[in-house]
C-alpha cells in the first residue's frame, strides 16, 4: 500500500480541509439567510401589530 498517491496524513489533512470548508460555507449560508430574513421577519412582526 506504499504506492498510494496520498499518505494517510495527507488524506486526513485533505479531508479536514474539505470539512472545514463545508462548515465555513454552512455557517456563511446561515448568516446570509439570517440577514436576508431579518427585514422580512421585522416587516411581518410590524404587519402583525397593525392587524391587531
C-alpha angles and dihedrals in degrees: 000000000000091000091068111126093230127044119224091255092051091047091051091048091050091048091048091050090051092048091047092050092048091048090049091051092048092050091045090049092050091051091047091048091048092050091047093049097043098080091041092051091047090049091049091050090050089048090051091051093050091049090054 
